[in-house]
Amino acid sequence: MELSNREKAAAIQNSIETETLGQIGLINPKSYKQHNINVADGFDAIMALHDLMPMEKVYTNVVRAFQDGDIGFVHVDYYLFEPTVAFDIHRFENGVSVEHWDNLQTNPKKVNKSGRTMTDGKTKAIDHHLTDANKELASSFVSEVLVGKKFNEASKYFDGDILIQHNPDMGDGVSEFFSVLKQWENNDKAQVYTAVHKVLGEGNFVLVLSEGYVGKTHSAFYDLYRIENNKIIEHWDVIEEIPSLENQKNTNGKF
Protein backbone atom coordinates (compact mmCIF):
# COMPACT_ATOMS: atom_id res chain seq x y z
CA MET A 1 0.00 0.00 0.00
CA GLU A 2 1.28 3.48 -0.91
CA LEU A 3 2.35 5.52 2.07
CA SER A 4 0.66 8.87 2.68
CA ASN A 5 2.74 12.03 2.49
CA ARG A 6 2.60 12.38 6.29
CA GLU A 7 3.88 8.80 6.63
CA LYS A 8 6.67 9.43 4.13
CA ALA A 9 7.80 12.58 5.91
CA ALA A 10 7.85 10.70 9.22
CA ALA A 11 9.76 7.79 7.68
CA ILE A 12 12.42 10.12 6.25
CA GLN A 13 13.05 11.77 9.61
CA ASN A 14 12.94 8.48 11.53
CA SER A 15 15.57 7.07 9.17
CA ILE A 16 18.15 9.34 10.78
CA GLU A 17 18.18 7.13 13.88
CA THR A 18 18.07 3.84 11.98
CA GLU A 19 20.65 5.01 9.41
CA THR A 20 18.38 3.79 6.60
CA LEU A 21 17.87 6.96 4.54
CA GLY A 22 19.76 5.47 1.62
CA GLN A 23 17.63 2.32 1.66
CA ILE A 24 14.07 3.65 2.02
CA GLY A 25 14.11 5.42 -1.35
CA LEU A 26 11.96 8.38 -0.31
CA ILE A 27 14.28 11.21 -1.41
CA ASN A 28 15.02 11.99 -5.04
CA PRO A 29 18.76 11.22 -5.36
CA LYS A 30 19.22 13.56 -8.35
CA SER A 31 17.05 16.57 -7.48
CA TYR A 32 16.60 17.55 -3.84
CA LYS A 33 16.17 21.26 -3.11
CA GLN A 34 17.31 22.15 0.38
CA HIS A 35 16.03 25.12 2.41
CA ASN A 36 18.01 24.31 5.53
CA ILE A 37 20.61 26.93 4.75
CA ASN A 38 23.19 25.25 6.95
CA VAL A 39 23.21 22.29 4.54
CA ALA A 40 24.12 22.12 0.86
CA ASP A 41 21.67 21.03 -1.84
CA GLY A 42 21.21 17.41 -2.75
CA PHE A 43 20.90 13.92 -1.32
CA ASP A 44 24.67 13.48 -0.86
CA ALA A 45 24.86 16.50 1.45
CA ILE A 46 22.26 14.91 3.74
CA MET A 47 24.15 11.64 3.84
CA ALA A 48 27.40 13.48 4.62
CA LEU A 49 25.71 15.35 7.48
CA HIS A 50 24.48 12.09 8.97
CA ASP A 51 28.06 10.80 8.93
CA LEU A 52 29.04 13.60 11.31
CA MET A 53 26.40 12.84 13.94
CA PRO A 54 27.24 11.08 17.22
CA MET A 55 25.16 8.04 16.30
CA GLU A 56 25.51 6.43 19.73
CA LYS A 57 23.37 9.33 21.05
CA VAL A 58 21.10 10.06 18.08
CA TYR A 59 17.38 9.39 18.37
CA THR A 60 14.31 10.57 16.48
CA ASN A 61 10.77 10.70 17.80
CA VAL A 62 8.16 12.00 15.36
CA VAL A 63 5.51 13.36 17.71
CA ARG A 64 3.10 14.77 15.11
CA ALA A 65 2.69 14.08 11.40
CA PHE A 66 0.39 15.90 8.99
CA GLN A 67 -0.06 16.46 5.29
CA ASP A 68 -1.33 19.24 3.07
CA GLY A 69 -1.60 18.26 -0.58
CA ASP A 70 1.83 17.27 -1.91
CA ILE A 71 3.47 18.22 1.39
CA GLY A 72 4.09 16.15 4.50
CA PHE A 73 5.20 17.93 7.68
CA VAL A 74 6.28 16.59 11.04
CA HIS A 75 7.04 17.81 14.56
CA VAL A 76 10.05 15.95 15.91
CA ASP A 77 11.86 15.45 19.21
CA TYR A 78 15.49 14.69 18.27
CA TYR A 79 18.94 14.15 19.53
CA LEU A 80 21.11 15.14 16.55
CA PHE A 81 24.19 16.98 17.80
CA GLU A 82 22.30 17.97 20.96
CA PRO A 83 18.70 17.67 22.21
CA THR A 84 16.63 19.39 19.52
CA VAL A 85 13.02 20.10 18.62
CA ALA A 86 12.21 20.65 14.95
CA PHE A 87 9.59 20.95 12.28
CA ASP A 88 10.50 19.22 9.00
CA ILE A 89 8.59 19.75 5.77
CA HIS A 90 8.86 17.67 2.59
CA ARG A 91 7.33 18.32 -0.81
CA PHE A 92 6.75 15.15 -2.81
CA GLU A 93 6.72 14.54 -6.55
CA ASN A 94 6.16 11.10 -8.03
CA GLY A 95 6.25 9.58 -4.58
CA VAL A 96 9.61 10.99 -3.41
CA SER A 97 10.72 14.14 -1.63
CA VAL A 98 12.18 16.77 -3.93
CA GLU A 99 12.23 19.74 -1.54
CA HIS A 100 12.80 20.21 2.20
CA TRP A 101 12.34 22.97 4.76
CA ASP A 102 12.97 22.82 8.50
CA ASN A 103 13.41 24.83 11.66
CA LEU A 104 15.42 23.58 14.64
CA GLN A 105 15.77 24.76 18.23
CA THR A 106 17.73 23.42 21.18
CA ASN A 107 15.42 21.49 23.50
CA PRO A 108 15.96 22.79 27.06
CA LYS A 109 14.60 19.49 28.44
CA LYS A 110 12.54 21.28 31.04
CA VAL A 111 8.90 22.11 31.58
CA ASN A 112 7.59 25.66 31.26
CA LYS A 113 5.64 27.61 33.90
CA SER A 114 2.57 25.48 33.24
CA GLY A 115 4.40 22.16 33.36
CA ARG A 116 4.46 21.61 29.59
CA THR A 117 7.29 20.55 27.29
CA MET A 118 8.00 21.75 23.77
CA THR A 119 6.35 18.67 22.25
CA ASP A 120 3.69 17.24 24.58
CA GLY A 121 -0.05 17.74 24.10
CA LYS A 122 -2.56 16.70 21.46
CA THR A 123 -1.19 14.93 18.38
CA LYS A 124 -4.07 13.80 16.13
CA ALA A 125 -5.84 16.02 13.60
CA ILE A 126 -9.65 16.19 13.57
CA ASP A 127 -12.13 18.41 11.70
CA HIS A 128 -10.56 17.74 8.32
CA HIS A 129 -13.48 19.49 6.63
CA LEU A 130 -12.39 22.71 8.35
CA THR A 131 -8.77 22.66 7.14
CA ASP A 132 -9.10 25.69 4.86
CA ALA A 133 -10.98 27.74 7.45
CA ASN A 134 -8.47 26.89 10.15
CA LYS A 135 -5.55 27.79 7.88
CA GLU A 136 -7.18 31.14 7.21
CA LEU A 137 -7.73 31.76 10.93
CA ALA A 138 -4.12 31.02 11.93
CA SER A 139 -2.70 32.94 8.98
CA SER A 140 -4.91 35.92 9.78
CA PHE A 141 -3.83 35.90 13.44
CA VAL A 142 -0.14 35.95 12.59
CA SER A 143 -0.55 38.50 9.79
CA GLU A 144 -2.88 40.85 11.63
CA VAL A 145 -1.69 40.60 15.23
CA LEU A 146 1.96 39.51 15.16
CA VAL A 147 3.10 41.08 11.88
CA GLY A 148 0.58 43.93 11.82
CA LYS A 149 0.86 44.59 15.57
CA LYS A 150 -2.90 45.06 15.91
CA PHE A 151 -2.85 43.63 19.41
CA ASN A 152 -6.33 44.98 20.17
CA GLU A 153 -7.66 42.50 17.57
CA ALA A 154 -6.14 39.46 19.31
CA SER A 155 -9.20 38.66 21.43
CA LYS A 156 -11.24 37.55 18.43
CA TYR A 157 -8.83 34.66 17.81
CA PHE A 158 -9.10 33.16 21.31
CA ASP A 159 -11.75 31.93 23.74
CA GLY A 160 -11.12 34.36 26.56
CA ASP A 161 -7.72 33.74 28.15
CA ILE A 162 -7.48 30.08 27.07
CA LEU A 163 -4.18 29.19 25.41
CA ILE A 164 -2.31 25.96 26.12
CA GLN A 165 1.30 27.04 25.71
CA HIS A 166 4.37 24.92 24.89
CA ASN A 167 6.94 27.69 24.44
CA PRO A 168 9.55 26.85 27.10
CA ASP A 169 9.72 30.45 28.34
CA MET A 170 5.99 31.05 28.82
CA GLY A 171 3.06 29.64 30.72
CA ASP A 172 -0.54 29.11 29.67
CA GLY A 173 -2.88 31.94 28.81
CA VAL A 174 -3.35 34.65 26.19
CA SER A 175 -2.56 37.37 28.74
CA GLU A 176 0.65 35.54 29.68
CA PHE A 177 1.65 35.33 26.00
CA PHE A 178 1.39 39.06 25.42
CA SER A 179 2.87 39.89 28.83
CA VAL A 180 6.01 37.88 28.07
CA LEU A 181 6.28 39.44 24.60
CA LYS A 182 6.22 42.86 26.29
CA GLN A 183 8.86 41.79 28.81
CA TRP A 184 11.12 40.66 25.98
CA GLU A 185 10.61 43.97 24.22
CA ASN A 186 11.57 45.86 27.38
CA ASN A 187 14.73 43.71 27.65
CA ASP A 188 15.80 44.47 24.05
CA LYS A 189 14.89 40.91 23.00
CA ALA A 190 11.68 41.80 21.19
CA GLN A 191 10.19 38.99 19.10
CA VAL A 192 9.19 40.84 15.93
CA TYR A 193 7.37 39.22 13.02
CA THR A 194 7.87 40.87 9.62
CA ALA A 195 6.35 38.46 7.06
CA VAL A 196 4.35 35.24 6.70
CA HIS A 197 5.83 32.91 4.09
CA LYS A 198 3.91 29.65 4.18
CA VAL A 199 0.80 28.21 5.84
CA LEU A 200 0.24 24.44 6.04
CA GLY A 201 -2.60 22.61 7.69
CA GLU A 202 -4.48 19.41 8.25
CA GLY A 203 -7.78 19.56 10.08
CA ASN A 204 -7.42 21.52 13.30
CA PHE A 205 -3.60 21.80 13.18
CA VAL A 206 -1.99 24.68 11.26
CA LEU A 207 1.73 25.44 10.86
CA VAL A 208 2.65 29.04 9.99
CA LEU A 209 6.17 29.84 8.72
CA SER A 210 7.21 33.43 9.35
CA GLU A 211 10.27 35.64 9.26
CA GLY A 212 11.39 38.29 11.73
CA TYR A 213 13.80 39.13 14.50
CA VAL A 214 14.56 38.17 18.09
CA GLY A 215 16.25 41.33 19.28
CA LYS A 216 18.68 42.04 16.46
CA THR A 217 18.93 38.40 15.37
CA HIS A 218 17.33 37.57 12.03
CA SER A 219 15.08 34.60 12.76
CA ALA A 220 12.60 32.11 11.37
CA PHE A 221 9.45 31.35 13.34
CA TYR A 222 7.54 28.09 12.88
CA ASP A 223 4.30 28.29 14.89
CA LEU A 224 1.93 25.33 15.18
CA TYR A 225 -1.62 26.10 16.30
CA ARG A 226 -4.40 23.75 17.36
CA ILE A 227 -7.84 25.19 16.73
CA GLU A 228 -11.23 24.37 18.25
CA ASN A 229 -14.54 26.01 17.37
CA ASN A 230 -12.82 28.68 15.28
CA LYS A 231 -10.50 29.69 18.13
CA ILE A 232 -6.78 29.09 18.71
CA ILE A 233 -6.48 26.86 21.77
CA GLU A 234 -2.92 25.45 21.77
CA HIS A 235 0.48 26.61 20.53
CA TRP A 236 3.91 25.09 19.88
CA ASP A 237 6.84 26.87 18.27
CA VAL A 238 10.40 26.49 17.04
CA ILE A 239 12.62 29.54 16.51
CA GLU A 240 15.93 29.46 14.62
CA GLU A 241 18.49 32.09 13.68
CA ILE A 242 18.84 32.75 9.95
CA PRO A 243 22.57 33.03 9.14
CA SER A 244 23.91 35.87 7.02
CA LEU A 245 24.07 35.27 3.27
CA GLU A 246 27.81 34.67 3.24
CA ASN A 247 27.37 31.87 5.79
CA GLN A 248 24.58 30.04 3.96
CA LYS A 249 25.45 26.74 2.30
CA ASN A 250 22.82 26.92 -0.44
CA THR A 251 21.10 29.73 -2.33
CA ASN A 252 17.49 28.55 -2.04
CA GLY A 253 16.50 30.77 0.85
CA LYS A 254 15.10 29.75 4.23
CA PHE A 255 11.50 29.87 3.04
Protein Blocks (a to p, Z undefined) as FASTA:
>chain_A
ZZdfklmmmmmmmmmmnopmmmnopacfkbccdfbfkbcedjklmmmmmmmpcfklgccd
dfbdcdehjaccddddddfkbccddddddddeehiafbdcddddddehiacfkopafkgc
cfbdghkllmmmmmmmmmmmmmmmmmnopaklmmmmpghjaccdfbfkbcedjklmmmmm
mmmmmnopaccdfbdfbdcdehjbccddddddehjaccddddddddeehiafbdcddddd
dddfklpcbfnbjZZ
